[in-house]
Amino acid sequence: MPSDDGAEITNKIWLTSKARIYSEKRYRSYDHLSHLLLCLLSIIVIAITIVRSRLDLHNWIDEYTLIFAVTILAFSLVVYGFRFGEKATLHRECYLRLQRLHDCKHDIEDVARQYHEIIAAYPNHQPIDYEHLVLDRTLFNRRSLVGPDNKEIVWTFSMLAKWLVHLLIFWLIALLVPILSIYLFLLLWAP
């Protein structure tokens, strides 16, 4: 049976590893969504360019096409700057290393040293990732979760509220950009 120090570092490694898994999932979803939105905006620019001779508002078409093209360029630069896919990969590497460390049979001091080296080598996860882990495990799956201090971790309404707001913002962006883009295209198309 591990000592209290051993249980503390083991729980800490497990929690950090699981939070990084949620972080990887979050960044992967950002990466997929941003690519889909860029593709949709590009398709709309191409569609406007193709059907522009059929539209009555010839004077405005070039301006709308230019606005869409600049929007796509700016959005591409922003997405590139965030490097969602790269961050997801780093979080995956981190949690895989942490899981290997969790499963190894070294002495406590060596495990603690390796844990801190791994953590220092990778970007940190966000609080929303930890809160998602807590909510998923304790609220949605009704399982217990123990912290490094061997105390039970429970979900709170503030965790749930923050997670719901985060989810709402994600889906608003996911739905609003295509809807507004398609609406603008149809608005141009209407006589």
BELTALIN-V104682 format. One record per residue. N is the residue number from 1. RES is the residue in one small letter. SS is DSSP state (~ for helix, > for strand, _ for the rest). NEAR is the number of other ideal C-beta (glycine too) atoms within 12 Angstrom. D_LAST is the distance of its C-alpha to the last C-alpha in whole Angstrom. Layout:
# BELTALIN-V104682
n=N res=RES ss=SS near=NEAR d_last=D_LAST
n=N res=RES ss=SS near=NEAR d_last=D_LAST
This chain:
# BELTALIN-V104682
n=1 res=m ss=_ near=6 d_last=77
n=2 res=p ss=_ near=18 d_last=75
n=3 res=s ss=_ near=14 d_last=76
n=4 res=d ss=~ near=14 d_last=74
n=5 res=d ss=~ near=18 d_last=73
n=6 res=g ss=~ near=23 d_last=72
n=7 res=a ss=~ near=21 d_last=70
n=8 res=e ss=~ near=23 d_last=69
n=9 res=i ss=~ near=33 d_last=68
n=10 res=t ss=~ near=32 d_last=67
n=11 res=n ss=~ near=28 d_last=64
n=12 res=k ss=~ near=29 d_last=63
n=13 res=i ss=~ near=35 d_last=62
n=14 res=w ss=~ near=28 d_last=61
n=15 res=l ss=~ near=31 d_last=58
n=16 res=t ss=~ near=34 d_last=57
n=17 res=s ss=~ near=35 d_last=57
n=18 res=k ss=~ near=32 d_last=54
n=19 res=a ss=~ near=37 d_last=52
n=20 res=r ss=~ near=38 d_last=52
n=21 res=i ss=~ near=30 d_last=50
n=22 res=y ss=~ near=33 d_last=48
n=23 res=s ss=~ near=36 d_last=47
n=24 res=e ss=~ near=33 d_last=46
n=25 res=k ss=~ near=27 d_last=44
n=26 res=r ss=~ near=32 d_last=42
n=27 res=y ss=~ near=32 d_last=42
n=28 res=r ss=~ near=23 d_last=41
n=29 res=s ss=~ near=25 d_last=38
n=30 res=y ss=~ near=31 d_last=37
n=31 res=d ss=~ near=25 d_last=37
n=32 res=h ss=~ near=20 d_last=35
n=33 res=l ss=~ near=29 d_last=32
n=34 res=s ss=~ near=31 d_last=32
n=35 res=h ss=~ near=21 d_last=32
n=36 res=l ss=~ near=22 d_last=29
n=37 res=l ss=~ near=30 d_last=27
n=38 res=l ss=~ near=28 d_last=27
n=39 res=c ss=~ near=21 d_last=27
n=40 res=l ss=~ near=28 d_last=23
n=41 res=l ss=~ near=33 d_last=22
n=42 res=s ss=~ near=23 d_last=23
n=43 res=i ss=~ near=20 d_last=21
n=44 res=i ss=~ near=34 d_last=18
n=45 res=v ss=~ near=31 d_last=19
n=46 res=i ss=~ near=18 d_last=20
n=47 res=a ss=~ near=25 d_last=17
n=48 res=i ss=~ near=34 d_last=15
n=49 res=t ss=~ near=22 d_last=17
n=50 res=i ss=~ near=16 d_last=17
n=51 res=v ss=~ near=21 d_last=13
n=52 res=r ss=~ near=23 d_last=13
n=53 res=s ss=~ near=11 d_last=13
n=54 res=r ss=~ near=16 d_last=10
n=55 res=l ss=_ near=24 d_last=8
n=56 res=d ss=_ near=15 d_last=7
n=57 res=l ss=_ near=21 d_last=9
n=58 res=h ss=~ near=16 d_last=12
n=59 res=n ss=~ near=11 d_last=14
n=60 res=w ss=~ near=17 d_last=13
n=61 res=i ss=~ near=27 d_last=13
n=62 res=d ss=~ near=18 d_last=17
n=63 res=e ss=~ near=17 d_last=18
n=64 res=y ss=~ near=28 d_last=16
n=65 res=t ss=~ near=29 d_last=18
n=66 res=l ss=~ near=16 d_last=21
n=67 res=i ss=~ near=21 d_last=21
n=68 res=f ss=~ near=32 d_last=21
n=69 res=a ss=~ near=21 d_last=23
n=70 res=v ss=~ near=16 d_last=26
n=71 res=t ss=~ near=25 d_last=25
n=72 res=i ss=~ near=27 d_last=26
n=73 res=l ss=~ near=18 d_last=29
n=74 res=a ss=~ near=16 d_last=30
n=75 res=f ss=~ near=28 d_last=30
n=76 res=s ss=~ near=20 d_last=32
n=77 res=l ss=~ near=15 d_last=35
n=78 res=v ss=~ near=17 d_last=35
n=79 res=v ss=~ near=27 d_last=35
n=80 res=y ss=~ near=17 d_last=38
n=81 res=g ss=~ near=13 d_last=40
n=82 res=f ss=~ near=19 d_last=40
n=83 res=r ss=_ near=19 d_last=41
n=84 res=f ss=~ near=26 d_last=41
n=85 res=g ss=~ near=22 d_last=42
n=86 res=e ss=~ near=21 d_last=45
n=87 res=k ss=~ near=30 d_last=46
n=88 res=a ss=~ near=31 d_last=46
n=89 res=t ss=~ near=21 d_last=48
n=90 res=l ss=~ near=25 d_last=51
n=91 res=h ss=~ near=39 d_last=51
n=92 res=r ss=~ near=26 d_last=51
n=93 res=e ss=~ near=23 d_last=54
n=94 res=c ss=~ near=34 d_last=56
n=95 res=y ss=~ near=33 d_last=56
n=96 res=l ss=~ near=20 d_last=57
n=97 res=r ss=~ near=26 d_last=60
n=98 res=l ss=~ near=35 d_last=60
n=99 res=q ss=~ near=22 d_last=61
n=100 res=r ss=~ near=19 d_last=63
n=101 res=l ss=~ near=29 d_last=65
n=102 res=h ss=~ near=27 d_last=65
n=103 res=d ss=~ near=15 d_last=67
n=104 res=c ss=_ near=19 d_last=69
n=105 res=k ss=_ near=13 d_last=73
n=106 res=h ss=_ near=20 d_last=74
n=107 res=d ss=_ near=15 d_last=76
n=108 res=i ss=~ near=22 d_last=74
n=109 res=e ss=~ near=14 d_last=74
n=110 res=d ss=~ near=16 d_last=73
n=111 res=v ss=~ near=30 d_last=70
n=112 res=a ss=~ near=22 d_last=69
n=113 res=r ss=~ near=16 d_last=69
n=114 res=q ss=~ near=23 d_last=67
n=115 res=y ss=~ near=34 d_last=64
n=116 res=h ss=~ near=19 d_last=64
n=117 res=e ss=~ near=16 d_last=64
n=118 res=i ss=~ near=31 d_last=61
n=119 res=i ss=~ near=27 d_last=59
n=120 res=a ss=~ near=13 d_last=60
n=121 res=a ss=~ near=16 d_last=58
n=122 res=y ss=_ near=29 d_last=55
n=123 res=p ss=_ near=23 d_last=52
n=124 res=n ss=_ near=19 d_last=53
n=125 res=h ss=_ near=33 d_last=50
n=126 res=q ss=_ near=23 d_last=48
n=127 res=p ss=~ near=19 d_last=50
n=128 res=i ss=~ near=30 d_last=47
n=129 res=d ss=~ near=35 d_last=48
n=130 res=y ss=~ near=30 d_last=52
n=131 res=e ss=~ near=34 d_last=50
n=132 res=h ss=~ near=34 d_last=48
n=133 res=l ss=~ near=36 d_last=51
n=134 res=v ss=~ near=33 d_last=53
n=135 res=l ss=~ near=32 d_last=50
n=136 res=d ss=~ near=26 d_last=50
n=137 res=r ss=~ near=28 d_last=54
n=138 res=t ss=~ near=23 d_last=55
n=139 res=l ss=~ near=23 d_last=52
n=140 res=f ss=~ near=16 d_last=50
n=141 res=n ss=_ near=13 d_last=53
n=142 res=r ss=_ near=12 d_last=56
n=143 res=r ss=_ near=18 d_last=58
n=144 res=s ss=_ near=17 d_last=61
n=145 res=l ss=_ near=29 d_last=60
n=146 res=v ss=> near=22 d_last=63
n=147 res=g ss=_ near=24 d_last=63
n=148 res=p ss=_ near=22 d_last=65
n=149 res=d ss=_ near=15 d_last=67
n=150 res=n ss=_ near=20 d_last=68
n=151 res=k ss=_ near=13 d_last=66
n=152 res=e ss=> near=15 d_last=63
n=153 res=i ss=_ near=28 d_last=60
n=154 res=v ss=_ near=21 d_last=58
n=155 res=w ss=_ near=27 d_last=54
n=156 res=t ss=_ near=15 d_last=53
n=157 res=f ss=~ near=13 d_last=50
n=158 res=s ss=~ near=16 d_last=49
n=159 res=m ss=~ near=28 d_last=49
n=160 res=l ss=~ near=22 d_last=47
n=161 res=a ss=~ near=16 d_last=45
n=162 res=k ss=~ near=23 d_last=44
n=163 res=w ss=~ near=30 d_last=43
n=164 res=l ss=~ near=19 d_last=41
n=165 res=v ss=~ near=16 d_last=39
n=166 res=h ss=~ near=25 d_last=39
n=167 res=l ss=~ near=20 d_last=38
n=168 res=l ss=~ near=15 d_last=35
n=169 res=i ss=~ near=17 d_last=34
n=170 res=f ss=~ near=25 d_last=34
n=171 res=w ss=~ near=17 d_last=32
n=172 res=l ss=~ near=16 d_last=29
n=173 res=i ss=~ near=21 d_last=29
n=174 res=a ss=~ near=21 d_last=29
n=175 res=l ss=~ near=19 d_last=26
n=176 res=l ss=~ near=18 d_last=24
n=177 res=v ss=~ near=27 d_last=23
n=178 res=p ss=~ near=23 d_last=22
n=179 res=i ss=~ near=18 d_last=20
n=180 res=l ss=~ near=20 d_last=18
n=181 res=s ss=~ near=31 d_last=18
n=182 res=i ss=~ near=21 d_last=16
n=183 res=y ss=~ near=16 d_last=14
n=184 res=l ss=~ near=27 d_last=13
n=185 res=f ss=~ near=29 d_last=12
n=186 res=l ss=~ near=17 d_last=10
n=187 res=l ss=~ near=19 d_last=8
n=188 res=l ss=~ near=31 d_last=8
n=189 res=w ss=~ near=21 d_last=6
n=190 res=a ss=_ near=12 d_last=4
n=191 res=p ss=_ near=9 d_last=0
